[in-house]
């Protein structure tokens, strides 16, 4: 068991202000595998003060030197790749292959991309008789979720460092061990004291104290829309900037010209990845009415390969398991046809949920409107393209999506979708492209140059 009793503040591990701790549970076997300190407002204040003290020096550091430090951080993470993957498997339940490729591999690539951007971004430009400077926003509060614990950390911390900001990280209490590894890598990379700080703790205590701290200039939060509204309200009282990456209910639109077997198979794989715990997962599959039953049969066949405990892992916690099972029961209650899976636990031990396919789902059903965050997919039929578009855009969310069909037709349809990112015919994920949502899926963008811009503010001098 990994027991931690300190916070990483001001370049060193400091004892927490309270003896209270938070247990970390392996969701596959329900055993406690670690503990971290339950941070208080006092710990948060110490971390923010350390970040504020370090800000002038880091902001004044030449971009090339910041890039070198971020490169060293990438190398330190790469050296821990196997340990990171094993830790994510233990505290999140991600299957080992997914943990190695996505949970460990992708964040290392993202950190590397910000090392390059720090060295090449135009932080200064001439506009007629003006010189325009891109300057760091200041002290950043990074509040991250549990579903992609390291990726969500680096998607906030790496661009903040590249911009010249200093940071305080409050990771999700379900998966804090990965954050501890990240702090160790930061220390090894030689970042100046106070540039990065880590406070573990509960959201309503440490998270709220961080969001409303007067010396925090920007709050970057990823999580539920409900909590995002609260974060926005706390930050708005002080007119501080926010970046919010929130919920999703993404549509996977299969046009009549699509390769139906491929579209269904990839759509099922997308939803089952990470046990359905992906905010941008394509949880609504929209199918032409004349091919609907064929698609249902293909979906049932595809989902059978996702055996709990083998190809698909558990959900992160008992609470999440109960929440998802409740949605499955709601779908049955509202009249959807259960084509595969169901609310019964597939294993006696562990927080598993059966991969579930619902057919005969109508757009007004709860399972077609609310984010479930589990291995559950809703199959909806449509008669024509306009109805498909109305269904796709008919939720409060707009984070991700997909369109399958003849390319020009698919692109034209995607351009009319109210969502931040759309994959065309299975287009691969691009860590340099902006990620973020429309409507209640958030404010701002992460990744690439657009993600860097979230942490910069503009000053112009006229001559």
ZALUMMI-97865 format. One record per residue (C-alpha): x, y, z. Coordinates in pm, whole numbers, plus 50000, padded with zeros to 5 digits. Example, Ala and Ser with C-alpha at 12.3 -4.5 7.8 and 13.67 -1.06 7.14 Angstrom:
2
+-------+-------+-------+
:  east : north :    up :
+-------+-------+-------+
: 51230 : 49550 : 50780 :
: 51367 : 49894 : 50714 :
+-------+-------+-------+
This chain:
463
+-------+-------+-------+
:  east : north :    up :
+-------+-------+-------+
: 50000 : 50000 : 50000 :
: 50126 : 50348 : 49910 :
: 50066 : 50580 : 50204 :
: 50145 : 50949 : 50151 :
: 50137 : 51206 : 50429 :
: 50274 : 51515 : 50258 :
: 50189 : 51777 : 49996 :
: 50430 : 51896 : 49727 :
: 50450 : 52270 : 49798 :
: 50729 : 52516 : 49719 :
: 50956 : 52252 : 49571 :
: 50947 : 52014 : 49867 :
: 50725 : 51756 : 50034 :
: 50561 : 51923 : 50335 :
: 50355 : 51754 : 50605 :
: 49983 : 51810 : 50561 :
: 49808 : 52042 : 50804 :
: 49567 : 51766 : 50908 :
: 49616 : 51402 : 50999 :
: 49302 : 51310 : 50804 :
: 49357 : 51096 : 50497 :
: 49166 : 50968 : 50195 :
: 49175 : 50596 : 50109 :
: 49244 : 50492 : 49751 :
: 49053 : 50180 : 49646 :
: 49133 : 49938 : 49364 :
: 48798 : 49917 : 49182 :
: 48873 : 49568 : 49046 :
: 48902 : 49397 : 49384 :
: 48769 : 49668 : 49623 :
: 49088 : 49665 : 49832 :
: 49250 : 49978 : 49976 :
: 49580 : 50029 : 49794 :
: 49688 : 50368 : 49925 :
: 49617 : 50682 : 50121 :
: 49677 : 51050 : 50059 :
: 49634 : 51354 : 50283 :
: 49295 : 51522 : 50302 :
: 49408 : 51875 : 50227 :
: 49256 : 52177 : 50398 :
: 49219 : 52544 : 50317 :
: 49545 : 52595 : 50506 :
: 49730 : 52362 : 50268 :
: 49572 : 52533 : 49970 :
: 49677 : 52874 : 50097 :
: 50036 : 52757 : 50143 :
: 50042 : 52618 : 49789 :
: 49895 : 52932 : 49634 :
: 50142 : 53152 : 49824 :
: 50428 : 52936 : 49693 :
: 50295 : 52968 : 49339 :
: 50253 : 53346 : 49376 :
: 50609 : 53381 : 49504 :
: 50749 : 53179 : 49214 :
: 50544 : 53358 : 48947 :
: 50768 : 53660 : 48867 :
: 51076 : 53446 : 48814 :
: 50905 : 53183 : 48601 :
: 50715 : 53440 : 48394 :
: 51046 : 53616 : 48320 :
: 51222 : 53291 : 48224 :
: 51299 : 53291 : 47849 :
: 51063 : 53062 : 47653 :
: 51354 : 52848 : 47534 :
: 51452 : 52776 : 47894 :
: 51091 : 52697 : 47987 :
: 51085 : 52459 : 47690 :
: 51398 : 52284 : 47818 :
: 51241 : 52232 : 48161 :
: 50922 : 52095 : 48005 :
: 51133 : 51859 : 47791 :
: 51302 : 51737 : 48109 :
: 50957 : 51676 : 48258 :
: 50859 : 51473 : 47952 :
: 51173 : 51261 : 47993 :
: 51106 : 51209 : 48365 :
: 50753 : 51091 : 48288 :
: 50877 : 50864 : 48010 :
: 51118 : 50700 : 48255 :
: 50819 : 50624 : 48478 :
: 50593 : 50502 : 48200 :
: 50554 : 50147 : 48331 :
: 50496 : 50267 : 48688 :
: 50240 : 50520 : 48567 :
: 50051 : 50254 : 48371 :
: 50051 : 50014 : 48666 :
: 49930 : 50288 : 48900 :
: 49644 : 50385 : 48667 :
: 49543 : 50019 : 48640 :
: 49545 : 49989 : 49019 :
: 49353 : 50305 : 49109 :
: 49124 : 50343 : 48805 :
: 49086 : 49984 : 48689 :
: 49200 : 50049 : 48332 :
: 49311 : 49730 : 48150 :
: 49692 : 49717 : 48125 :
: 49709 : 49769 : 47746 :
: 49485 : 50076 : 47766 :
: 49679 : 50207 : 48064 :
: 50012 : 50176 : 47883 :
: 49903 : 50316 : 47547 :
: 49658 : 50588 : 47645 :
: 49688 : 50672 : 48013 :
: 50070 : 50673 : 48013 :
: 50164 : 50722 : 47647 :
: 49935 : 51008 : 47546 :
: 50029 : 51244 : 47834 :
: 50399 : 51202 : 47758 :
: 50330 : 51306 : 47398 :
: 50123 : 51605 : 47513 :
: 50401 : 51728 : 47742 :
: 50643 : 51697 : 47450 :
: 50412 : 51903 : 47231 :
: 50416 : 52187 : 47484 :
: 50794 : 52179 : 47504 :
: 50791 : 52250 : 47129 :
: 50521 : 52517 : 47158 :
: 50704 : 52695 : 47439 :
: 51005 : 52726 : 47210 :
: 50818 : 52830 : 46894 :
: 50505 : 53020 : 46997 :
: 50506 : 53391 : 46894 :
: 50488 : 53554 : 47237 :
: 50555 : 53889 : 47070 :
: 50434 : 54035 : 46740 :
: 50427 : 54366 : 46556 :
: 50089 : 54507 : 46452 :
: 50142 : 54832 : 46260 :
: 50274 : 55080 : 46521 :
: 50211 : 54842 : 46812 :
: 50401 : 54558 : 46972 :
: 50164 : 54294 : 47110 :
: 50282 : 54068 : 47392 :
: 50132 : 53738 : 47505 :
: 50193 : 53720 : 47880 :
: 50110 : 53457 : 48142 :
: 49774 : 53489 : 48315 :
: 49933 : 53423 : 48655 :
: 49863 : 53159 : 48918 :
: 49657 : 52870 : 48781 :
: 49436 : 52637 : 48984 :
: 49415 : 52302 : 48801 :
: 49131 : 52083 : 48929 :
: 49131 : 51749 : 48749 :
: 48900 : 51444 : 48723 :
: 48961 : 51075 : 48779 :
: 48878 : 50926 : 48439 :
: 49210 : 51009 : 48266 :
: 49416 : 51105 : 48570 :
: 49753 : 51187 : 48411 :
: 49627 : 51314 : 48076 :
: 49397 : 51564 : 48244 :
: 49683 : 51686 : 48463 :
: 49923 : 51748 : 48175 :
: 49650 : 51901 : 47956 :
: 49635 : 52182 : 48213 :
: 49977 : 52197 : 48376 :
: 50192 : 52164 : 48062 :
: 50039 : 52460 : 47872 :
: 50034 : 52667 : 48190 :
: 50408 : 52605 : 48235 :
: 50474 : 52682 : 47868 :
: 50289 : 53012 : 47904 :
: 50495 : 53113 : 48208 :
: 50220 : 53053 : 48467 :
: 50266 : 52881 : 48801 :
: 50025 : 52611 : 48910 :
: 49848 : 52443 : 49200 :
: 49702 : 52101 : 49121 :
: 49408 : 51945 : 49309 :
: 49355 : 51598 : 49157 :
: 49042 : 51386 : 49196 :
: 49030 : 51201 : 49526 :
: 48960 : 50867 : 49351 :
: 49288 : 50866 : 49156 :
: 49547 : 51076 : 49343 :
: 49838 : 50831 : 49326 :
: 49910 : 50920 : 48963 :
: 49932 : 51286 : 49067 :
: 50194 : 51193 : 49326 :
: 50403 : 51034 : 49049 :
: 50364 : 51349 : 48840 :
: 50491 : 51563 : 49129 :
: 50794 : 51335 : 49165 :
: 50865 : 51379 : 48793 :
: 50834 : 51759 : 48825 :
: 51087 : 51756 : 49107 :
: 51327 : 51538 : 48909 :
: 51293 : 51767 : 48605 :
: 51426 : 52056 : 48811 :
: 51141 : 52302 : 48781 :
: 51198 : 52597 : 49016 :
: 51041 : 52574 : 49359 :
: 50677 : 52682 : 49363 :
: 50622 : 52665 : 48989 :
: 50418 : 52347 : 49042 :
: 50240 : 52254 : 49364 :
: 50021 : 51958 : 49459 :
: 49740 : 51954 : 49717 :
: 49532 : 51637 : 49753 :
: 49191 : 51653 : 49914 :
: 48815 : 51653 : 49874 :
: 48647 : 51875 : 49618 :
: 48410 : 52058 : 49855 :
: 48702 : 52144 : 50085 :
: 49034 : 52171 : 49901 :
: 48879 : 52224 : 49558 :
: 48650 : 52501 : 49671 :
: 48924 : 52672 : 49870 :
: 49142 : 52670 : 49560 :
: 48873 : 52797 : 49324 :
: 48781 : 53090 : 49544 :
: 49133 : 53181 : 49661 :
: 49193 : 53553 : 49591 :
: 49547 : 53494 : 49463 :
: 49440 : 53247 : 49194 :
: 49410 : 53415 : 48854 :
: 49261 : 53131 : 48648 :
: 49072 : 52815 : 48740 :
: 49096 : 52525 : 48495 :
: 48846 : 52253 : 48578 :
: 48743 : 51928 : 48414 :
: 48444 : 51738 : 48549 :
: 48068 : 51740 : 48563 :
: 47860 : 52029 : 48434 :
: 47699 : 52071 : 48777 :
: 48036 : 52122 : 48948 :
: 48152 : 52339 : 48657 :
: 47863 : 52576 : 48723 :
: 47973 : 52599 : 49086 :
: 48335 : 52664 : 48986 :
: 48221 : 52934 : 48744 :
: 48014 : 53102 : 49015 :
: 48304 : 53100 : 49263 :
: 48546 : 53239 : 49005 :
: 48297 : 53492 : 48875 :
: 48271 : 53660 : 49212 :
: 48633 : 53769 : 49176 :
: 48614 : 53817 : 48797 :
: 48888 : 53558 : 48747 :
: 48921 : 53356 : 48430 :
: 48793 : 53001 : 48399 :
: 48850 : 52716 : 48158 :
: 48585 : 52446 : 48191 :
: 48580 : 52108 : 48017 :
: 48250 : 51953 : 48125 :
: 48001 : 51681 : 48035 :
: 47901 : 51534 : 47703 :
: 47636 : 51327 : 47526 :
: 47802 : 51292 : 47189 :
: 47623 : 51172 : 46878 :
: 47766 : 50911 : 46641 :
: 47578 : 50980 : 46317 :
: 47576 : 50700 : 46061 :
: 47463 : 50840 : 45726 :
: 47301 : 50616 : 45460 :
: 47625 : 50617 : 45257 :
: 47833 : 50482 : 45547 :
: 48003 : 50147 : 45583 :
: 47753 : 50030 : 45846 :
: 47945 : 49733 : 45995 :
: 48259 : 49942 : 46040 :
: 48071 : 50241 : 46182 :
: 47889 : 50027 : 46436 :
: 48199 : 49834 : 46542 :
: 48410 : 50148 : 46590 :
: 48119 : 50319 : 46765 :
: 48087 : 50036 : 47016 :
: 48464 : 50035 : 47075 :
: 48457 : 50410 : 47137 :
: 48193 : 50383 : 47408 :
: 48344 : 50076 : 47575 :
: 48693 : 50227 : 47594 :
: 48787 : 50322 : 47951 :
: 48468 : 50144 : 48064 :
: 48262 : 50423 : 47914 :
: 48420 : 50679 : 48145 :
: 48504 : 50929 : 47870 :
: 48331 : 51266 : 47853 :
: 48339 : 51276 : 47473 :
: 48227 : 50913 : 47417 :
: 47979 : 50865 : 47132 :
: 47700 : 50738 : 47356 :
: 47418 : 50807 : 47107 :
: 47433 : 50611 : 46781 :
: 47202 : 50757 : 46514 :
: 47102 : 50506 : 46245 :
: 46891 : 50531 : 45926 :
: 46549 : 50376 : 45991 :
: 46572 : 50131 : 45701 :
: 46895 : 49980 : 45842 :
: 46812 : 50010 : 46210 :
: 46760 : 49643 : 46302 :
: 47073 : 49545 : 46109 :
: 47270 : 49797 : 46317 :
: 47117 : 49667 : 46642 :
: 47229 : 49313 : 46557 :
: 47579 : 49436 : 46472 :
: 47599 : 49631 : 46799 :
: 47494 : 49329 : 47005 :
: 47752 : 49115 : 46827 :
: 48028 : 49374 : 46879 :
: 47957 : 49437 : 47248 :
: 47977 : 49065 : 47329 :
: 48355 : 49084 : 47289 :
: 48384 : 49323 : 47586 :
: 48401 : 49078 : 47872 :
: 48409 : 49246 : 48216 :
: 48739 : 49183 : 48387 :
: 48913 : 49104 : 48059 :
: 48864 : 49351 : 47776 :
: 48673 : 49603 : 47984 :
: 48756 : 49715 : 48335 :
: 48544 : 49821 : 48633 :
: 48405 : 50164 : 48701 :
: 48609 : 50379 : 48934 :
: 48398 : 50344 : 49250 :
: 48096 : 50183 : 49410 :
: 47911 : 50513 : 49380 :
: 47980 : 50532 : 49007 :
: 47872 : 50171 : 48964 :
: 47541 : 50238 : 49137 :
: 47488 : 50555 : 48935 :
: 47533 : 50376 : 48602 :
: 47317 : 50081 : 48704 :
: 47050 : 50332 : 48802 :
: 47056 : 50477 : 48450 :
: 47018 : 50130 : 48300 :
: 46714 : 50069 : 48519 :
: 46578 : 50409 : 48412 :
: 46615 : 50317 : 48046 :
: 46417 : 49997 : 48096 :
: 46154 : 50184 : 48298 :
: 46108 : 50446 : 48022 :
: 46051 : 50180 : 47757 :
: 46384 : 50136 : 47580 :
: 46456 : 49783 : 47454 :
: 46743 : 49615 : 47636 :
: 46937 : 49452 : 47351 :
: 47244 : 49353 : 47553 :
: 47364 : 49382 : 47912 :
: 47150 : 49506 : 48195 :
: 47169 : 49638 : 48552 :
: 47284 : 49315 : 48717 :
: 47649 : 49313 : 48833 :
: 47848 : 49082 : 48602 :
: 48103 : 48989 : 48870 :
: 48075 : 48928 : 49243 :
: 48374 : 49146 : 49326 :
: 48472 : 49479 : 49177 :
: 48273 : 49779 : 49055 :
: 48182 : 49627 : 48719 :
: 47882 : 49707 : 48499 :
: 47770 : 49491 : 48208 :
: 47833 : 49652 : 47866 :
: 47481 : 49756 : 47773 :
: 47308 : 49831 : 47442 :
: 46966 : 49999 : 47434 :
: 46751 : 49991 : 47122 :
: 46426 : 50175 : 47046 :
: 46557 : 50480 : 47229 :
: 46374 : 50805 : 47165 :
: 46541 : 51147 : 47190 :
: 46342 : 51250 : 47497 :
: 46444 : 50952 : 47713 :
: 46673 : 51014 : 48010 :
: 46939 : 50781 : 47869 :
: 46943 : 50989 : 47548 :
: 46975 : 51322 : 47729 :
: 47193 : 51274 : 48038 :
: 47558 : 51178 : 48067 :
: 47578 : 50823 : 48206 :
: 47957 : 50783 : 48216 :
: 47959 : 50406 : 48186 :
: 47957 : 50131 : 47919 :
: 47605 : 50211 : 47799 :
: 47504 : 50309 : 47445 :
: 47169 : 50426 : 47309 :
: 47067 : 50343 : 46951 :
: 46828 : 50592 : 46791 :
: 46665 : 50578 : 46447 :
: 46606 : 50867 : 46208 :
: 46412 : 50906 : 45883 :
: 46613 : 51176 : 45706 :
: 46919 : 51395 : 45748 :
: 46732 : 51688 : 45902 :
: 46587 : 51465 : 46171 :
: 46934 : 51322 : 46238 :
: 47070 : 51674 : 46280 :
: 46790 : 51772 : 46515 :
: 46854 : 51463 : 46730 :
: 47232 : 51516 : 46728 :
: 47194 : 51879 : 46840 :
: 46906 : 51809 : 47074 :
: 47088 : 51801 : 47409 :
: 47241 : 52064 : 47637 :
: 47585 : 51923 : 47555 :
: 47824 : 51970 : 47263 :
: 48162 : 51814 : 47332 :
: 48240 : 51543 : 47075 :
: 48082 : 51342 : 46798 :
: 48132 : 51138 : 46485 :
: 47991 : 51119 : 46133 :
: 48021 : 50824 : 45893 :
: 47949 : 50839 : 45520 :
: 48079 : 50973 : 45191 :
: 48345 : 51223 : 45300 :
: 48207 : 51545 : 45152 :
: 47861 : 51459 : 45279 :
: 47995 : 51370 : 45624 :
: 48196 : 51692 : 45650 :
: 47894 : 51900 : 45548 :
: 47685 : 51731 : 45816 :
: 47958 : 51772 : 46080 :
: 47984 : 52144 : 46008 :
: 47620 : 52179 : 46118 :
: 47667 : 51992 : 46446 :
: 47674 : 52202 : 46764 :
: 47982 : 52038 : 46908 :
: 48350 : 52113 : 46958 :
: 48513 : 51811 : 46794 :
: 48386 : 51565 : 46531 :
: 48564 : 51257 : 46394 :
: 48495 : 51183 : 46027 :
: 48491 : 50814 : 45931 :
: 48700 : 50716 : 46231 :
: 48958 : 50994 : 46210 :
: 49226 : 50936 : 46471 :
: 49265 : 51152 : 46781 :
: 49499 : 51449 : 46730 :
: 49667 : 51576 : 47049 :
: 49754 : 51904 : 46874 :
: 49394 : 51986 : 46780 :
: 49178 : 52194 : 47016 :
: 48950 : 51995 : 47247 :
: 48651 : 52150 : 47421 :
: 48280 : 52200 : 47405 :
: 47985 : 52405 : 47292 :
: 47685 : 52486 : 47513 :
: 47701 : 52325 : 47859 :
: 48003 : 52114 : 47766 :
: 48234 : 52392 : 47870 :
: 48426 : 52711 : 47812 :
: 48766 : 52727 : 47644 :
: 48989 : 52471 : 47475 :
: 49265 : 52229 : 47571 :
: 49561 : 52087 : 47374 :
: 49784 : 52240 : 47111 :
: 49823 : 52611 : 47047 :
: 49460 : 52677 : 47138 :
: 49521 : 52517 : 47477 :
: 49828 : 52737 : 47530 :
: 49622 : 53048 : 47453 :
: 49396 : 52978 : 47753 :
: 49688 : 53063 : 47984 :
: 49795 : 53384 : 47809 :
: 49671 : 53741 : 47827 :
: 49741 : 54019 : 47578 :
: 49920 : 54350 : 47621 :
: 49988 : 54603 : 47346 :
: 50240 : 54889 : 47342 :
: 50196 : 55171 : 47089 :
: 50495 : 55358 : 46941 :
+-------+-------+-------+
